[in-house]
Amino acid sequence: MTIQITQSKKNSLSRRQFLQLAWLGSLTILGAQTLAALWRFIQPVSASGFGGVVRAGKVTDFAPGSVTAIKAGRFYLYRLDDGSFLALWQKCTHLGCTVPYVEGEKQFHCPCHGSIFDKTGVLVGGPAPRPLDLFPITIRGGEVFVDTGSPIQRERFDPKQTTRA
């Protein structure tokens, strides 16, 4: 009879073993969820938003001399008085802060470190090393498309950087 009791104790799961398995199972699930979230985070951005081609709107939607924030593309679309366009990245060239446009002063002001840029993105003052970066613009069928996946660094404003409608 002693042999049977010993065998049944060997086949049963002790409380300590159960808790070890429960902890191991919980940690395995937590690790799998962490890896799934990390995998999703490192996936490239879809081409329909920032990092791809963004439809800004119709040419007629933008009045000459206007600066319009395009939130989906993280850029400002400036239509110059001659009707041509510039797509200016909102990212400050100093440390990457988002630079808002101040309509009353017709300038971009970096709220973090005080860099100031004019309507064409040219540096007026502050610690930024160069003007705001541009994005290439394509106009097809009366619509403005901006490629946010190809930023253009520049040292100054040149009218050749604009895109005519």
C-alpha positions as CSV (number, residue, x, y, z in Angstrom):
1,M,0.0,0.0,0.0
2,T,2.9,2.3,0.6
3,I,4.0,2.0,-3.0
4,Q,0.7,3.2,-4.3
5,I,0.7,6.3,-2.1
6,T,4.2,7.2,-3.2
7,Q,3.3,6.8,-6.8
8,S,0.2,9.0,-6.5
9,K,2.3,11.7,-4.8
10,K,4.8,11.6,-7.6
11,N,2.1,12.1,-10.2
12,S,0.4,15.0,-8.4
13,L,1.4,18.6,-8.8
14,S,2.6,20.3,-5.7
15,R,1.5,23.9,-4.8
16,R,5.0,25.1,-5.4
17,Q,5.1,23.6,-8.9
18,F,1.7,25.0,-9.7
19,L,2.8,28.5,-8.7
20,Q,6.0,28.2,-10.7
21,L,4.1,27.2,-13.8
22,A,1.6,30.0,-13.3
23,W,4.4,32.6,-13.1
24,L,6.2,31.1,-16.1
25,G,2.9,31.2,-18.1
26,S,2.2,34.8,-17.1
27,L,5.8,35.9,-18.0
28,T,5.5,34.1,-21.3
29,I,2.3,35.9,-22.2
30,L,3.7,39.3,-21.1
31,G,6.8,38.7,-23.2
32,A,4.7,37.8,-26.2
33,Q,2.6,41.0,-25.8
34,T,5.8,43.1,-25.5
35,L,7.3,41.6,-28.6
36,A,4.1,42.1,-30.6
37,A,3.9,45.8,-29.5
38,L,7.6,46.3,-30.4
39,W,7.1,44.7,-33.8
40,R,4.1,47.0,-34.5
41,F,6.2,50.0,-33.4
42,I,9.1,49.3,-35.7
43,Q,7.0,48.7,-38.8
44,P,7.4,51.5,-41.5
45,V,4.7,54.2,-41.7
46,S,2.2,53.6,-44.5
47,A,2.5,55.6,-47.7
48,S,-0.9,57.3,-47.1
49,G,0.4,59.5,-44.2
50,F,3.7,61.1,-43.2
51,G,6.6,59.5,-44.9
52,G,4.7,59.1,-48.2
53,V,2.8,61.2,-50.7
54,V,0.2,63.4,-49.1
55,R,-2.7,65.1,-51.0
56,A,-2.8,68.6,-49.7
57,G,-5.8,69.8,-51.6
58,K,-6.8,71.6,-54.8
59,V,-4.7,74.4,-56.1
60,T,-7.7,76.8,-55.8
61,D,-8.0,76.0,-52.1
62,F,-4.8,78.0,-51.4
63,A,-4.9,81.8,-51.8
64,P,-1.7,83.6,-52.9
65,G,0.3,84.7,-49.9
66,S,-1.3,82.1,-47.5
67,V,0.4,79.6,-45.2
68,T,-1.7,76.5,-44.5
69,A,-0.9,73.8,-42.0
70,I,-1.4,70.3,-43.4
71,K,-1.5,68.1,-40.2
72,A,-1.5,64.7,-42.0
73,G,1.8,65.5,-43.6
74,R,3.4,67.6,-40.8
75,F,4.2,70.5,-43.1
76,Y,3.1,74.0,-44.0
77,L,2.1,74.7,-47.6
78,Y,3.0,78.3,-48.5
79,R,1.5,79.7,-51.7
80,L,3.7,82.6,-52.7
81,D,2.2,85.8,-54.2
82,D,3.2,84.6,-57.7
83,G,1.1,81.5,-57.3
84,S,3.9,79.0,-56.8
85,F,4.1,76.6,-53.8
86,L,6.6,75.7,-51.1
87,A,6.1,72.8,-48.7
88,L,7.9,73.5,-45.4
89,W,8.5,70.8,-42.8
90,Q,7.3,71.8,-39.4
91,K,10.5,70.4,-37.8
92,C,13.0,73.0,-36.5
93,T,16.4,72.4,-37.9
94,H,18.0,73.0,-34.4
95,L,16.6,70.2,-32.3
96,G,13.5,69.0,-34.1
97,C,10.8,70.9,-32.2
98,T,7.5,71.5,-34.0
99,V,7.5,75.1,-35.2
100,P,4.2,76.9,-35.4
101,Y,3.4,79.7,-37.8
102,V,2.5,83.0,-36.2
103,E,0.0,84.7,-38.6
104,G,0.3,88.1,-36.9
105,E,4.1,88.3,-37.5
106,K,4.1,86.3,-40.8
107,Q,6.9,84.1,-39.3
108,F,7.5,80.7,-37.8
109,H,8.6,80.8,-34.1
110,C,10.3,77.8,-32.4
111,P,8.8,77.7,-28.9
112,C,11.7,75.7,-27.5
113,H,14.8,77.6,-28.3
114,G,13.6,80.8,-30.0
115,S,14.6,80.2,-33.6
116,I,12.6,82.4,-36.0
117,F,12.0,81.7,-39.7
118,D,10.3,83.8,-42.4
119,K,7.5,82.6,-44.6
120,T,9.9,80.9,-47.0
121,G,11.5,79.0,-44.1
122,V,14.7,81.1,-44.1
123,L,16.4,81.5,-40.7
124,V,15.9,85.0,-39.3
125,G,17.4,84.5,-35.9
126,G,18.1,81.9,-33.2
127,P,20.3,78.8,-32.8
128,A,19.0,76.8,-35.8
129,P,21.9,76.1,-38.2
130,R,19.9,76.5,-41.5
131,P,16.4,77.1,-43.0
132,L,13.5,74.8,-42.6
133,D,13.6,71.7,-44.8
134,L,11.4,71.4,-47.9
135,F,9.3,68.6,-49.3
136,P,9.0,68.0,-53.1
137,I,5.6,69.1,-54.6
138,T,3.8,67.7,-57.6
139,I,0.7,69.2,-59.1
140,R,-1.5,66.8,-61.1
141,G,-5.0,67.6,-62.3
142,G,-5.3,70.7,-60.3
143,E,-4.4,68.9,-57.1
144,V,-1.3,69.5,-54.9
145,F,0.6,66.4,-53.7
146,V,3.6,66.5,-51.3
147,D,6.2,63.8,-50.9
148,T,7.0,63.8,-47.2
149,G,9.3,60.9,-47.5
150,S,12.0,63.0,-49.3
151,P,12.9,66.1,-47.2
152,I,15.3,68.5,-48.9
153,Q,17.9,70.3,-46.8
154,R,18.9,73.8,-48.1
155,E,21.2,76.7,-47.1
156,R,19.0,79.6,-48.4
157,F,15.8,80.3,-50.3
158,D,16.0,80.1,-54.1
159,P,13.0,80.7,-56.3
160,K,13.9,77.5,-58.2
161,Q,12.8,75.6,-55.0
162,T,9.2,76.6,-55.6
163,T,6.7,74.6,-57.7
164,R,4.5,76.5,-60.2
165,A,0.8,75.7,-60.4
